[in-house]
Amino acid sequence: MSTGKELKIGLFGFGVVGEGLYRVLHQTPSLKATIKKVCIKDATKKRNAPAELFTTNKEDLLFDPEINVIVEVINESQPAFEIIQTAMLQGKAVVSASKKMIAEHLPEILELQQKTGLPFLCEASACASIPVIRNLEEYYDNDLLHAIKAIVNGSTNYILTKMFEENIRFQDAVLQAQQLGFAEADPKLDVEGFDALFKWIILLNHAYGIVANPNEILFSGIQQIQLSDALVAKEKQQEIKLVAQATKLRDGGIAAFVLPQFVKKEDHLAFVKNEYNGVVIESGFSDKQFFYGKGAGSFPTASAVLSDIAALRYDYRYEYKKRYQHQPNVLSNDYYLKVYLSFEEWDHIPKENFEWIEEWHAHETRKYLIGVIHVSHLKDKTWWKEQNISLILAPQPIIEEVELKKIQKKSLELAGVS
Ligand SMILES: NC(=O)c1ccc[n+]([C@@H]2O[C@H](COP(=O)([O-])OP(=O)(O)OC[C@H]3O[C@@H](n4cnc5c(N)ncnc54)[C@H](OP(=O)(O)O)[C@@H]3O)[C@@H](O)[C@H]2O)c1
């Protein structure tokens, strides 16, 4: 596909994102991209576009030789994968926003790109309007990317903002988010951290060349956070955010997780309120860079899809340099985390798993502690997601083996033991 060539689009999905794209394309005639056909599921729904545009037969798009771009923005993971697979095997470039599908099928998608040499672009799938994927791909070299920390889910950020700023209870904040259209009808995907996890898997690939399976990443959502946790954060002049983090450790491994985290007021992520997303990238020599914008919604998401369509005009495709041109990074499972836990009963906490506990408090209804624990006591374990326990990371949560040894040695010296 070369510059100047007309792009004929087959669009799958005419919901929040699909209809947004339809409208946005009408306002950008210079792009020379037109939607030839739209495939939807329910033929009886009323649409804000000419009836002859629509079909429920996917083959009308996938086997039309005139259509050279498939834009896939449907809300079902397996059918979405089948669509993009057939499209690429039919020689069509693909643009997709479906993070769940991409996260669940990443190895196959990479293989399809290798096999066909065709572009598969997905800027809208992580942080929607924030152009983070292409930046990670093109700008940051493997060696220089020290860490990436982000708020990638707007609904949970909205809920946390309301809990903090208006002292609203969790369930009431979820209800508000639903009424405003920020949270899914079934808010589980957002609230329990799945949506953020899917986005993080996509970004880990573009940042570090890591192809992770969803069950390899330590994650949770905000479902266990209590109003009392928000009050503790306030006392400490901090906020609680659902933070996706990936940090390069001294041994070269990558510590990656999606967990609630205390964030200091001066942290860039504390600035990210309501339904917004934010990404902080730490790289050698340039220190920190902060990306901020809308991570969901019709036009913000459509704008990222539009940018991918525009990029197809100059044959842009991801090269996955971090994966194919470097030694790919690997996920580490050997580091310690400084965590805050709030809970109802001391018996619910396996205290023997902690390296040390440096603070503990008992209020009438809830108790909390701050301590250091090896990641293996959390990964694939469920105790910290049960019995109304709330786990929140400390602001600088990662402690590596060497640091731990130094701290232990120092405390023994202070105690006069060595
Ligand atoms: N909404 C956002 O802000 C946002 C942001 C970033 C990424 N995304 C991702 O973008 C995708 C679309 O999201 P959305 O919010 O636009 O969803 P949505 O409003 O629920 O719309 C989904 C659309 O997909 C169609 N569809 C479902 N299954 C289909 C199938 N098998 N074949 C053809 N069409 C099918 C539906 O058809 P009917 O109209 O006939 O029901 C509907 O038009 C999702 O993967 C989502 O995760 C969304």
The ligand as an ORCA input file, in Angstrom:
! r2SCAN-3c Opt
* xyz 0 1
  N     -15.514      2.121     23.916
  C     -14.269      2.524     24.132
  O     -14.037      3.615     24.670
  C     -13.106      1.661     23.695
  C     -11.799      2.166     23.856
  C     -10.711      1.382     23.421
  C     -10.956      0.146     22.858
  N     -12.232     -0.334     22.750
  C     -12.443     -1.669     22.160
  O     -13.067     -1.503     20.905
  C     -13.959     -2.581     20.649
  C     -15.351     -2.025     20.378
  O     -15.802     -1.342     21.529
  P     -17.178     -0.533     21.527
  O     -17.211      0.204     22.812
  O     -17.335      0.227     20.251
  O     -18.245     -1.740     21.597
  P     -19.819     -1.649     21.414
  O     -20.286     -0.235     21.515
  O     -20.415     -2.666     22.293
  O     -20.041     -2.088     19.892
  C     -19.703     -3.350     19.427
  C     -20.074     -3.489     17.969
  O     -19.587     -4.746     17.508
  C     -20.621     -5.393     16.765
  N     -20.394     -6.831     16.809
  C     -20.313     -7.628     17.904
  N     -20.047     -8.895     17.532
  C     -19.951     -8.886     16.183
  C     -19.688     -9.882     15.204
  N     -19.448    -11.148     15.563
  N     -19.641     -9.509     13.900
  C     -19.872     -8.234     13.539
  N     -20.131     -7.229     14.414
  C     -20.174     -7.574     15.714
  C     -21.914     -4.923     17.418
  O     -22.951     -5.106     16.510
  P     -24.449     -4.611     16.806
  O     -24.378     -3.112     16.704
  O     -25.259     -5.211     15.746
  O     -24.781     -5.083     18.188
  C     -21.565     -3.452     17.707
  O     -21.822     -2.664     16.580
  C     -13.905     -3.488     21.886
  O     -13.016     -4.529     21.655
  C     -13.364     -2.564     22.963
  O     -12.640     -3.270     23.959
  C     -13.317      0.415     23.152
*
